[in-house]
Amino acid sequence: MNRLSGAASPYLLQHRDNPVDWWEWSPEAFAEAKRSNRPVLLSVGYAACHWCHVMAHESFENPATAAVMNELFVNIKVDREERPDIDHVYMTALHSLGEQGGWPLTMFLTPDGDAFWGGTYFPPEARHGRPSFIAVLRQIATIFQREPQRIAGNAGAIRSALQRTEELPLGTGSEPDLDHLAVQIGGAFDARHGGLRGAPKFPNTGLIELLWRAGTRTPAGEPALAAAVLTLEQMARGGIHDDLGGGFARYAVDERWLVPHFEKMLYDNAQLLALYALEANRSGSTLAREAAEGIVGWLEREMLLPEGAFAASLDADSEGVEGRYYVWSLAELVSLLGAEDAALFARHYDVTEHGNWDETNILNRLDTPDPDQDAASRLAPMKRRLLAERAKRVRPGRDDKILADWNGLAIAALARASALLDKPRWLDLAENAYRFVAESMSDGEGLAHSYRQGRRIAPGFALDHAAMTDAALALHDATLDPRYLGDARRWGAHLERHYRDDPTGLLGMTRSDSAALPVSPRPTHDDAVPNAIGVHAANLVRIAAKTGSEADSDQARRFMTAALGAAARAPLAHGSVLNAFDLARNGAEIVLAGPDRAAFHRAARALRFTTTILVDCPDAAALAPGHPASAMLREAGPSAAFICFEGRCLPPVTDPNRLAEAVAAGR
């Protein structure tokens, strides 16, 4: 075994038996590079990454290739999920070279950590215009030793590009026209298949949510709503959706959602759960409800860990083949179901003798008829039988580390979806996961980022605290337990104290006192996960409404102004900020007043969380002085709900069954 045998990350442990003399990212690794005057080869990947496995099998497990790596380089292996800051900095460095990027990320660094060249996957032999990995290694090492000025020039240019990229915008942004932006974004969506036009196709949940919000805000937003709903429907029908086991793969390689890149990530499914629950609640769509229920079924069955929290991901590969675990042949269906049932199943799930992908079949419903009631009742036990049979196959690997940010996204989604779809058990899942992260991943006043088998990676990143704050606020809405609001306020204050960039008022990715990388990573845009800035902006709006504190309100306004300044440069890359602004501008406070407010609480939880904030008011003293509902409390009877918009409240609602109607009328 190499040095990775003591790592916490399952991805790093996959490489512990490589003949490569791997180091974890550490000062000692760079000290060795300086001592031996060798460049650093930085390899970044993650456990569910198919091409990471390919390069590992072709190169890192090859003794001849490993010998060259060990002779010429100090080799560092990084799990991008465990250290997203390292991944962000060096992926940005690769982009500065004009490369598209992706994983595995292969970067060449000076002993001081400055990138001077890089790429992604390199084949063992030259092919398709790409040089062989060994040829690259030898050439890079030769240039490093013989042309130090060239290396210094490249490193300096990349460092300058990184510094420009990571400069946070100064100044403030004007309030965006959300309806106009929805028209722009809707115009970029595929009118036939949904999602952004072209391939590959990613969920882009922040943009789907922005369109959905616009479409449910005003009648003029109907085209935006149609684009969002089409996307959700086509994804649920596509091969990206696991119709048997539930959950969604990370993306589709084609434009119609048929062929997934088969890894399943916790963060994608958390964000999609919230969207499908919203749409099922709005429209009564069976497809949306089943998609939401399938995600939770998958979380419980395959991702729930003994600690009560959720694992990070499932691999794309099993038995060394991408997607093998999920695909079927027609002959298998006939053998398991019998000819008659197999024919029915094949008709509804696009199964043919020669398949729809590489002579096999990805189950999907893109071009198949919706089953009638009789067919649906026959298909249900078939799906259960096939799922049970599939479970006997060699399973894809599971990355069982617990990440605070991804669990925060899942907890918030479960808590909110439980109310929208009347699933009390989902709330239990949310509270159990929350309890583990809040208690076992506590790090002073903040949180650790990662946990596995008793080992923690700390301190956490900005998104760990922002996502868990959102989870705490969602659970406060669900339970009205003041401890959750206390956690939200504490983690929010921790973010402001340790992650805030003073000149701009925004958040950096890492603590201000974190060990230095070539630059401090301070992205503002959303990625596959929302940026902490957008999540924190929405959190501050909710906290200010719940506490009624003028100081909290001032902080929320200041941060929103700064966040909009960041979003102004590229609005379509900042969906989370725009969605937070929608909450601030169009949200309604639902004040739940009186000792007998439980019925109003149940009714309020079923409202769409995108633009509602629940304020608990067991008695008049619970409201902040000067709150517009204060004057009406005495006249409202023993219990009531008040619907408040930007400093004004409507007359009290005294019948819980009329609350949704009153909110709609009040807008």
Secondary structure, DSSP 8 states (H G I E B T S, - for coil): --GGGG-S-HHHHTTTTSSS-EE-SSHHHHHHHHHHT--EEEEEE-TT-HHHHHHIIIIIT-HHHHHHHHHH-EEEEEETTT-HHHHHHHHHHHHHTT----SSEEEEE-TTS-EEEEES---SS-BTTB--HHHHHHHHHHHHHH-HHHHHHHHHHHHHHHHHHT----S------HHHHHHHHHHHB-TTT-SBSSSSB---HHHHHHHHHHHHH-GGGHHHHHHHHHHHHHHHHSTTB-TTT--B-SEESSTTS-SEE--EEHHHHHHHHHHHHHHHHHH--HHHHHHHHHHHHHIIIIIB-TTSSB--EE-SEETTEETTTT-B-HHHHHHHH-HHHHHHHHHHHT--SS-SBTTBB----SSS----HHHHHHHHHHHHHHHHHHTTS----EE--EEHHHHHHHHHHHHHHHHHTT-HHHHHHHHHHHHHHHHHTEETTEE-SEEETTEEE-S--HHHHHHHHHHHHHHHHHH--HHHHHHHHHHHHHHHHHTEETTTTEE-SS-TTS---SS-----S--SS--HHHHHHHHHHHHHHHH--HHHHHHHHHHHHHHHHHHTT-GGG-HHHHHHHHHHHH-EEEEEESTT-HHHHHHHHTS-GGGEEEEEESSGGGS-TT-TTHHHHTTS-SSEEEEEETTEE---B--GGGHHHHHHHH-
